[in-house]
Amino acid sequence: MFFAFLKLLKDYYYLFFLPFSKMMVQHSGQVSALEVSASAIVPTLSPAGSLGFDDFTNLTPLVKEELRFAIQNKRQSHRMSSTLDTVTISERPMEMSIMKTEFTPEEDERKKRRRERNKIAAAKCRNKKKEKTECLQKESEKLETINAELKAQIEELKNEKQHLIYMLNLHRPTCIVRAQNGRTPEDERNLFIQQIKEGTLQG
């Protein structure tokens, strides 16, 4: 039974571990730890009766360790292959972009015309902004002139007000006397007319 199990392990090694170790050497360029002889995993068969139960017990942890190591390396190889595929795919857009940068003469001519149109549009925009600024400047100067004229009119009205106040103060005593006599401006006018008539008659 033990010999049948050992033979099965050897067959498993030659079918799985050895091809896998060669594949790892091709990827990494270094000798893999799996590239060992079959005797590293399975001891050389001794004459009948020399392999006991203790030997089989000591063999089991070694087989488990080799299996674990093989699984880890297999996963690592899958990651390496996926990384290489990713790098290859990512390089393709760069090649396409480099090819796109090579323009034909027609495309160059279209680009030149587009640049000329952009220059003309930018010049028109600058001219419009300049005209608008000049218009606003003229409007501001006009408003400043009107403001100065209004300020002059205000000063003139203030002077006229002061003059009227002065004249009112001059006539105030006369107005007070008339108010005390009970005469109104109409009475004063009538009295003045009467005096003129009397002077005419006397003459």
KEBAVO-635375 format. One record per residue: z, x, y of N, C-alpha, C, O in turn. Coordinates in steps of 0.2 Angstrom, whole numbers, plus 5000, padded with zeros to 4 digits. Example, Ala and Ser with C-alpha at 12.3 -4.5 7.8 and 13.67 -1.06 7.14 Angstrom:
2
((5039; 5066; 4972); (5039; 5062; 4978); (5039; 5066; 4984); (5042; 5071; 4983))
((5035; 5064; 4989); (5036; 5068; 4995); (5039; 5064; 5000); (5040; 5067; 5006))
***
This chain:
203
((5000; 5004; 4994); (5000; 5000; 5000); (5000; 5004; 5006); (4996; 5003; 5011))
((5004; 5010; 5006); (5004; 5014; 5012); (4998; 5018; 5013); (4996; 5018; 5019))
((4995; 5020; 5008); (4988; 5023; 5009); (4983; 5019; 5011); (4979; 5021; 5015))
((4983; 5012; 5009); (4978; 5007; 5012); (4979; 5006; 5019); (4974; 5006; 5023))
((4985; 5006; 5021); (4987; 5005; 5028); (4984; 5011; 5032); (4982; 5010; 5038))
((4986; 5017; 5030); (4983; 5023; 5033); (4976; 5024; 5034); (4973; 5026; 5039))
((4972; 5022; 5028); (4965; 5022; 5029); (4963; 5017; 5034); (4958; 5018; 5037))
((4966; 5011; 5034); (4964; 5006; 5039); (4965; 5009; 5046); (4961; 5007; 5051))
((4970; 5013; 5047); (4972; 5016; 5054); (4966; 5021; 5056); (4964; 5021; 5061))
((4964; 5025; 5051); (4959; 5029; 5052); (4952; 5026; 5054); (4949; 5028; 5058))
((4951; 5021; 5050); (4945; 5017; 5052); (4945; 5014; 5059); (4940; 5014; 5062))
((4951; 5012; 5061); (4952; 5009; 5067); (4951; 5014; 5073); (4948; 5013; 5078))
((4953; 5020; 5071); (4952; 5026; 5076); (4945; 5027; 5077); (4943; 5028; 5083))
((4941; 5028; 5072); (4934; 5030; 5072); (4930; 5025; 5075); (4925; 5026; 5078))
((4932; 5018; 5074); (4928; 5013; 5077); (4930; 5012; 5085); (4925; 5009; 5088))
((4936; 5013; 5087); (4938; 5011; 5093); (4940; 5017; 5098); (4937; 5018; 5103))
((4944; 5021; 5096); (4947; 5026; 5100); (4942; 5032; 5102); (4942; 5034; 5107))
((4939; 5034; 5097); (4934; 5040; 5098); (4928; 5038; 5102); (4927; 5042; 5107))
((4925; 5032; 5101); (4919; 5031; 5106); (4922; 5030; 5113); (4919; 5032; 5118))
((4928; 5027; 5114); (4931; 5025; 5120); (4933; 5032; 5124); (4932; 5033; 5130))
((4935; 5037; 5120); (4937; 5043; 5123); (4931; 5047; 5126); (4931; 5050; 5131))
((4926; 5047; 5122); (4919; 5050; 5124); (4917; 5046; 5131); (4914; 5050; 5135))
((4918; 5040; 5131); (4915; 5037; 5137); (4920; 5039; 5143); (4917; 5040; 5149))
((4926; 5040; 5142); (4930; 5042; 5148); (4929; 5049; 5150); (4929; 5051; 5156))
((4927; 5053; 5145); (4925; 5060; 5147); (4918; 5060; 5151); (4918; 5064; 5156))
((4914; 5056; 5150); (4907; 5055; 5153); (4909; 5053; 5161); (4906; 5055; 5165))
((4914; 5048; 5162); (4915; 5046; 5168); (4919; 5051; 5172); (4918; 5052; 5178))
((4924; 5054; 5169); (4929; 5059; 5173); (4927; 5066; 5173); (4929; 5070; 5177))
((4923; 5068; 5168); (4921; 5075; 5167); (4927; 5079; 5165); (4926; 5085; 5164))
((4932; 5076; 5162); (4938; 5080; 5160); (4939; 5077; 5153); (4938; 5072; 5151))
((4943; 5082; 5149); (4944; 5080; 5142); (4950; 5075; 5142); (4955; 5076; 5145))
((4949; 5069; 5138); (4954; 5064; 5138); (4959; 5066; 5133); (4958; 5069; 5128))
((4965; 5063; 5134); (4970; 5064; 5129); (4969; 5061; 5122); (4972; 5062; 5117))
((4964; 5056; 5123); (4962; 5052; 5116); (4958; 5056; 5112); (4957; 5055; 5106))
((4954; 5062; 5114); (4950; 5065; 5110); (4954; 5070; 5106); (4954; 5076; 5107))
((4957; 5067; 5101); (4961; 5071; 5097); (4959; 5070; 5090); (4955; 5065; 5089))
((4961; 5073; 5085); (4959; 5072; 5078); (4963; 5066; 5075); (4968; 5064; 5078))
((4960; 5064; 5070); (4963; 5058; 5067); (4970; 5060; 5064); (4974; 5055; 5063))
((4971; 5066; 5063); (4978; 5068; 5060); (4983; 5067; 5066); (4989; 5067; 5064))
((4981; 5067; 5072); (4986; 5066; 5077); (4989; 5059; 5077); (4995; 5058; 5079))
((4985; 5054; 5075); (4988; 5048; 5074); (4990; 5046; 5067); (4996; 5043; 5066))
((4986; 5048; 5062); (4988; 5047; 5055); (4989; 5054; 5052); (4984; 5058; 5052))
((4994; 5055; 5049); (4995; 5062; 5046); (4990; 5063; 5040); (4988; 5058; 5037))
((4989; 5069; 5038); (4985; 5070; 5033); (4988; 5068; 5026); (4994; 5069; 5025))
((4984; 5065; 5022); (4986; 5062; 5016); (4989; 5068; 5012); (4985; 5073; 5010))
((4995; 5067; 5010); (4998; 5072; 5005); (4997; 5070; 4998); (4994; 5064; 4997))
((4999; 5074; 4993); (4998; 5071; 4986); (5002; 5065; 4985); (5007; 5064; 4989))
((5000; 5062; 4980); (5003; 5055; 4978); (5011; 5056; 4978); (5013; 5061; 4974))
((5014; 5052; 4981); (5022; 5052; 4981); (5025; 5056; 4986); (5031; 5055; 4987))
((5021; 5060; 4990); (5024; 5064; 4996); (5026; 5060; 5002); (5030; 5062; 5006))
((5022; 5054; 5003); (5023; 5050; 5009); (5028; 5044; 5008); (5027; 5040; 5003))
((5034; 5045; 5011); (5039; 5040; 5009); (5039; 5034; 5015); (5035; 5034; 5020))
((5044; 5030; 5014); (5046; 5025; 5019); (5047; 5028; 5026); (5046; 5025; 5031))
((5051; 5033; 5026); (5053; 5036; 5033); (5047; 5039; 5037); (5047; 5038; 5043))
((5042; 5042; 5033); (5036; 5044; 5036); (5033; 5038; 5039); (5030; 5039; 5045))
((5032; 5033; 5036); (5029; 5027; 5039); (5033; 5024; 5045); (5029; 5022; 5050))
((5039; 5024; 5045); (5043; 5022; 5050); (5042; 5026; 5057); (5042; 5024; 5062))
((5042; 5033; 5056); (5040; 5038; 5061); (5033; 5037; 5064); (5032; 5039; 5070))
((5029; 5035; 5060); (5022; 5034; 5062); (5021; 5028; 5066); (5017; 5029; 5071))
((5025; 5023; 5065); (5023; 5017; 5069); (5024; 5018; 5077); (5020; 5015; 5080))
((5029; 5021; 5080); (5030; 5022; 5087); (5024; 5026; 5090); (5022; 5025; 5095))
((5022; 5031; 5086); (5016; 5035; 5088); (5010; 5031; 5089); (5006; 5031; 5094))
((5009; 5026; 5084); (5003; 5022; 5084); (5003; 5017; 5090); (4999; 5016; 5094))
((5009; 5015; 5091); (5011; 5010; 5097); (5009; 5014; 5104); (5006; 5011; 5108))
((5011; 5020; 5104); (5011; 5024; 5110); (5003; 5025; 5112); (5001; 5024; 5117))
((4999; 5027; 5106); (4992; 5028; 5107); (4989; 5022; 5109); (4984; 5022; 5113))
((4991; 5016; 5106); (4988; 5010; 5108); (4989; 5008; 5115); (4984; 5006; 5118))
((4995; 5009; 5117); (4996; 5007; 5124); (4992; 5012; 5129); (4990; 5010; 5134))
((4992; 5018; 5127); (4988; 5023; 5131); (4981; 5021; 5131); (4977; 5022; 5137))
((4978; 5019; 5126); (4971; 5017; 5125); (4970; 5011; 5130); (4964; 5011; 5133))
((4974; 5006; 5129); (4973; 5000; 5133); (4973; 5002; 5141); (4969; 4999; 5145))
((4978; 5006; 5143); (4978; 5008; 5150); (4972; 5011; 5152); (4969; 5010; 5158))
((4969; 5016; 5148); (4963; 5019; 5150); (4957; 5015; 5150); (4953; 5015; 5154))
((4957; 5010; 5146); (4952; 5005; 5146); (4952; 5001; 5152); (4946; 5000; 5155))
((4958; 4999; 5154); (4958; 4995; 5160); (4956; 4999; 5166); (4952; 4997; 5171))
((4958; 5006; 5166); (4956; 5010; 5172); (4948; 5011; 5172); (4945; 5012; 5177))
((4945; 5012; 5166); (4938; 5012; 5166); (4935; 5006; 5169); (4929; 5007; 5172))
((4937; 5000; 5167); (4934; 4994; 5170); (4935; 4994; 5178); (4930; 4992; 5181))
((4941; 4996; 5180); (4942; 4997; 5187); (4937; 5002; 5191); (4934; 5000; 5196))
((4936; 5007; 5187); (4931; 5012; 5190); (4924; 5010; 5190); (4920; 5011; 5195))
((4922; 5006; 5185); (4915; 5004; 5185); (4914; 4998; 5190); (4909; 4998; 5193))
((4919; 4994; 5191); (4919; 4989; 5196); (4919; 4992; 5203); (4915; 4990; 5208))
((4922; 4998; 5204); (4922; 5001; 5210); (4915; 5004; 5212); (4913; 5004; 5217))
((4912; 5007; 5207); (4906; 5010; 5207); (4901; 5004; 5209); (4896; 5005; 5213))
((4901; 4999; 5206); (4897; 4993; 5208); (4898; 4991; 5215); (4893; 4989; 5218))
((4904; 4991; 5217); (4905; 4989; 5224); (4902; 4993; 5229); (4899; 4991; 5234))
((4903; 5000; 5228); (4900; 5005; 5232); (4893; 5004; 5232); (4890; 5005; 5238))
((4889; 5003; 5227); (4882; 5003; 5226); (4880; 4997; 5230); (4875; 4997; 5234))
((4883; 4991; 5230); (4882; 4985; 5233); (4883; 4986; 5241); (4879; 4983; 5245))
((4888; 4989; 5243); (4890; 4990; 5250); (4885; 4995; 5253); (4884; 4994; 5259))
((4882; 4999; 5249); (4877; 5004; 5252); (4870; 5000; 5254); (4866; 5003; 5258))
((4869; 4995; 5250); (4862; 4992; 5251); (4861; 4989; 5258); (4856; 4990; 5261))
((4866; 4985; 5261); (4865; 4983; 5268); (4864; 4988; 5273); (4860; 4988; 5277))
((4867; 4994; 5272); (4866; 5000; 5276); (4859; 5002; 5276); (4856; 5003; 5281))
((4856; 5002; 5270); (4849; 5004; 5269); (4844; 4999; 5272); (4839; 5001; 5275))
((4846; 4993; 5271); (4842; 4987; 5274); (4843; 4988; 5282); (4838; 4987; 5285))
((4849; 4989; 5285); (4849; 4990; 5292); (4845; 4996; 5295); (4842; 4995; 5300))
((4845; 5001; 5291); (4841; 5007; 5293); (4833; 5005; 5293); (4830; 5007; 5297))
((4831; 5001; 5288); (4825; 4999; 5288); (4823; 4995; 5293); (4817; 4995; 5296))
((4828; 4990; 5296); (4827; 4986; 5301); (4826; 4989; 5308); (4822; 4987; 5312))
((4829; 4995; 5308); (4829; 4999; 5315); (4822; 5001; 5316); (4820; 5003; 5322))
((4817; 5002; 5311); (4811; 5004; 5312); (4806; 4998; 5314); (4804; 4994; 5310))
((4805; 4998; 5321); (4801; 4992; 5324); (4794; 4994; 5324); (4791; 5000; 5324))
((4790; 4989; 5323); (4783; 4989; 5324); (4781; 4989; 5332); (4785; 4988; 5336))
((4775; 4992; 5333); (4773; 4992; 5340); (4773; 4985; 5344); (4775; 4984; 5349))
((4771; 4980; 5340); (4772; 4973; 5343); (4779; 4971; 5344); (4780; 4968; 5350))
((4784; 4973; 5340); (4791; 4972; 5342); (4793; 4976; 5348); (4797; 4973; 5352))
((4791; 4982; 5348); (4792; 4986; 5354); (4790; 4983; 5360); (4793; 4983; 5365))
((4784; 4980; 5360); (4781; 4977; 5366); (4785; 4971; 5368); (4786; 4969; 5374))
((4787; 4967; 5363); (4791; 4961; 5364); (4797; 4963; 5367); (4800; 4959; 5372))
((4800; 4968; 5365); (4807; 4970; 5368); (4806; 4973; 5375); (4810; 4971; 5379))
((4800; 4976; 5376); (4799; 4978; 5383); (4798; 4972; 5388); (4801; 4972; 5393))
((4794; 4967; 5386); (4793; 4961; 5390); (4800; 4958; 5391); (4801; 4955; 5396))
((4804; 4957; 5385); (4810; 4954; 5386); (4815; 4958; 5391); (4818; 4955; 5395))
((4815; 4964; 5391); (4819; 4968; 5396); (4816; 4967; 5403); (4820; 4967; 5407))
((4810; 4967; 5404); (4807; 4966; 5410); (4809; 4959; 5413); (4811; 4958; 5419))
((4809; 4954; 5409); (4811; 4947; 5411); (4818; 4947; 5412); (4820; 4944; 5417))
((4822; 4951; 5409); (4829; 4951; 5410); (4830; 4954; 5417); (4835; 4952; 5421))
((4827; 4960; 5418); (4827; 4963; 5425); (4825; 4958; 5431); (4829; 4958; 5436))
((4820; 4955; 5430); (4818; 4950; 5435); (4823; 4944; 5436); (4825; 4943; 5442))
((4826; 4942; 5431); (4831; 4937; 5431); (4837; 4939; 5434); (4840; 4936; 5439))
((4839; 4945; 5433); (4845; 4948; 5436); (4844; 4949; 5443); (4848; 4948; 5447))
((4838; 4952; 5445); (4836; 4953; 5452); (4836; 4946; 5456); (4839; 4946; 5462))
((4833; 4941; 5453); (4834; 4934; 5456); (4841; 4932; 5457); (4843; 4929; 5463))
((4845; 4933; 5452); (4852; 4931; 5453); (4855; 4935; 5458); (4859; 4932; 5462))
((4854; 4941; 5459); (4857; 4945; 5464); (4855; 4943; 5471); (4859; 4942; 5476))
((4848; 4941; 5472); (4846; 4939; 5478); (4849; 4932; 5480); (4851; 4931; 5486))
((4850; 4928; 5475); (4853; 4921; 5477); (4860; 4922; 5479); (4862; 4919; 5484))
((4864; 4927; 5476); (4870; 4928; 5478); (4871; 4931; 5485); (4875; 4929; 5489))
((4866; 4935; 5486); (4866; 4938; 5493); (4864; 4933; 5498); (4868; 4933; 5503))
((4859; 4929; 5497); (4858; 4923; 5502); (4864; 4919; 5503); (4865; 4917; 5508))
((4867; 4917; 5497); (4873; 4913; 5498); (4878; 4916; 5502); (4881; 4913; 5506))
((4879; 4922; 5501); (4884; 4926; 5505); (4883; 4926; 5512); (4887; 4925; 5516))
((4876; 4928; 5514); (4874; 4928; 5521); (4875; 4921; 5524); (4877; 4920; 5530))
((4873; 4916; 5520); (4874; 4909; 5523); (4881; 4907; 5524); (4883; 4904; 5530))
((4886; 4909; 5520); (4893; 4908; 5521); (4895; 4912; 5527); (4900; 4910; 5531))
((4893; 4918; 5528); (4895; 4922; 5533); (4893; 4919; 5540); (4897; 4919; 5545))
((4886; 4916; 5540); (4884; 4913; 5546); (4888; 4907; 5548); (4890; 4905; 5553))
((4890; 4903; 5543); (4894; 4897; 5543); (4901; 4899; 5546); (4903; 4895; 5550))
((4903; 4904; 5543); (4910; 4906; 5546); (4910; 4908; 5553); (4914; 4907; 5557))
((4905; 4912; 5555); (4904; 4914; 5562); (4903; 4908; 5567); (4906; 4908; 5572))
((4899; 4903; 5564); (4899; 4897; 5568); (4905; 4893; 5569); (4907; 4891; 5575))
((4909; 4893; 5564); (4915; 4889; 5564); (4920; 4893; 5569); (4924; 4890; 5572))
((4920; 4900; 5568); (4924; 4903; 5573); (4923; 4902; 5580); (4927; 4902; 5584))
((4916; 4902; 5582); (4914; 4900; 5589); (4916; 4893; 5591); (4919; 4893; 5596))
((4916; 4888; 5587); (4918; 4882; 5588); (4926; 4882; 5589); (4928; 4878; 5594))
((4929; 4885; 5585); (4936; 4886; 5586); (4938; 4889; 5592); (4943; 4887; 5595))
((4935; 4894; 5594); (4936; 4897; 5601); (4935; 4892; 5607); (4939; 4892; 5611))
((4930; 4889; 5606); (4928; 4884; 5612); (4934; 4878; 5612); (4936; 4876; 5617))
((4936; 4876; 5606); (4941; 4871; 5606); (4948; 4874; 5609); (4951; 4870; 5612))
((4949; 4880; 5607); (4955; 4883; 5610); (4955; 4883; 5618); (4960; 4882; 5621))
((4949; 4885; 5620); (4948; 4885; 5628); (4949; 4878; 5631); (4952; 4878; 5636))
((4946; 4873; 5627); (4947; 4866; 5630); (4954; 4864; 5630); (4957; 4861; 5635))
((4958; 4866; 5625); (4965; 4865; 5625); (4969; 4868; 5630); (4973; 4865; 5634))
((4967; 4874; 5632); (4970; 4878; 5637); (4968; 4874; 5644); (4973; 4874; 5648))
((4962; 4872; 5645); (4960; 4869; 5651); (4964; 4862; 5652); (4966; 4860; 5657))
((4965; 4858; 5646); (4968; 4852; 5647); (4976; 4853; 5648); (4979; 4849; 5652))
((4978; 4859; 5646); (4985; 4860; 5647); (4986; 4862; 5655); (4991; 4860; 5658))
((4981; 4866; 5658); (4982; 4867; 5665); (4981; 4861; 5669); (4985; 4860; 5674))
((4977; 4856; 5667); (4976; 4850; 5670); (4982; 4846; 5670); (4984; 4842; 5675))
((4985; 4846; 5664); (4992; 4842; 5664); (4997; 4845; 5668); (5001; 4841; 5672))
((4997; 4852; 5669); (5002; 4855; 5673); (5001; 4853; 5680); (5005; 4852; 5684))
((4994; 4853; 5682); (4993; 4851; 5689); (4995; 4843; 5691); (4997; 4842; 5696))
((4993; 4839; 5686); (4995; 4832; 5687); (5003; 4831; 5688); (5005; 4827; 5692))
((5006; 4835; 5683); (5014; 4835; 5684); (5016; 4837; 5691); (5021; 4834; 5694))
((5013; 4842; 5693); (5014; 4845; 5700); (5013; 4839; 5705); (5017; 4838; 5710))
((5007; 4836; 5705); (5005; 4831; 5710); (5010; 4825; 5709); (5012; 4822; 5715))
((5012; 4823; 5704); (5017; 4818; 5703); (5024; 4819; 5706); (5027; 4815; 5709))
((5026; 4826; 5705); (5032; 4828; 5708); (5032; 4827; 5716); (5037; 4826; 5719))
((5026; 4829; 5719); (5025; 4829; 5726); (5025; 4822; 5729); (5028; 4821; 5734))
((5023; 4817; 5725); (5023; 4810; 5727); (5029; 4806; 5725); (5030; 4800; 5727))
((5033; 4809; 5721); (5039; 4805; 5719); (5043; 4803; 5724); (5045; 4797; 5724))
((5045; 4807; 5730); (5049; 4804; 5735); (5046; 4798; 5738); (5050; 4793; 5740))
((5040; 4798; 5740); (5037; 4793; 5743); (5037; 4786; 5739); (5038; 4781; 5741))
((5036; 4788; 5732); (5036; 4782; 5727); (5043; 4779; 5727); (5044; 4773; 5726))
((5048; 4783; 5728); (5055; 4781; 5727); (5057; 4777; 5734); (5060; 4772; 5733))
((5054; 4779; 5740); (5055; 4775; 5746); (5052; 4768; 5745); (5055; 4763; 5747))
((5046; 4768; 5743); (5042; 4762; 5742); (5046; 4757; 5738); (5046; 4751; 5739))
((5049; 4760; 5732); (5052; 4756; 5728); (5058; 4753; 5731); (5060; 4747; 5729))
((5062; 4757; 5735); (5068; 4755; 5738); (5066; 4749; 5743); (5070; 4744; 5744))
((5061; 4750; 5747); (5059; 4744; 5752); (5056; 4738; 5748); (5055; 4733; 5751))
((5054; 4739; 5742); (5052; 4733; 5738); (5044; 4732; 5739); (5042; 4727; 5737))
((5041; 4737; 5742); (5034; 4737; 5742); (5030; 4739; 5736); (5032; 4744; 5733))
((5025; 4736; 5735); (5020; 4738; 5729); (5014; 4742; 5732); (5013; 4742; 5738))
((5011; 4745; 5728); (5005; 4749; 5731); (5000; 4744; 5734); (4996; 4745; 5738))
((5000; 4738; 5731); (4995; 4732; 5734); (4998; 4731; 5741); (4994; 4729; 5746))
((5004; 4730; 5742); (5007; 4729; 5749); (5005; 4735; 5754); (5003; 4733; 5759))
((5006; 4741; 5751); (5004; 4746; 5756); (4996; 4746; 5758); (4995; 4748; 5763))
((4992; 4744; 5753); (4985; 4744; 5755); (4984; 4738; 5760); (4980; 4739; 5765))
((4987; 4733; 5759); (4986; 4727; 5764); (4989; 4729; 5771); (4986; 4727; 5776))
((4994; 4733; 5770); (4997; 4735; 5777); (4992; 4740; 5780); (4992; 4739; 5787))
((4989; 4744; 5777); (4985; 4749; 5779); (4979; 4745; 5782); (4976; 4747; 5788))
((4976; 4740; 5779); (4970; 4736; 5781); (4972; 4733; 5788); (4968; 4732; 5793))
((4978; 4730; 5788); (4980; 4726; 5794); (4981; 4731; 5800); (4979; 4729; 5805))
((4984; 4737; 5799); (4984; 4742; 5804); (4977; 4743; 5807); (4977; 4744; 5813))
((4973; 4744; 5803); (4966; 4746; 5805); (4963; 4740; 5809); (4960; 4741; 5814))
((4964; 4734; 5807); (4961; 4728; 5811); (4965; 4728; 5818); (4961; 4727; 5823))
((4971; 4729; 5818); (4975; 4729; 5824); (4972; 4734; 5829); (4971; 4733; 5835))
((4971; 4740; 5826); (4969; 4745; 5831); (4962; 4744; 5833); (4960; 4746; 5839))
((4958; 4740; 5829); (4951; 4739; 5831); (4951; 4733; 5837); (4947; 4734; 5842))
((4956; 4728; 5836); (4956; 4723; 5841); (4959; 4726; 5848); (4956; 4724; 5853))
((4963; 4730; 5847); (4966; 4733; 5854); (4961; 4737; 5857); (4961; 4738; 5863))
((4957; 4741; 5853); (4951; 4745; 5856); (4946; 4740; 5860); (4941; 4743; 5862))
***
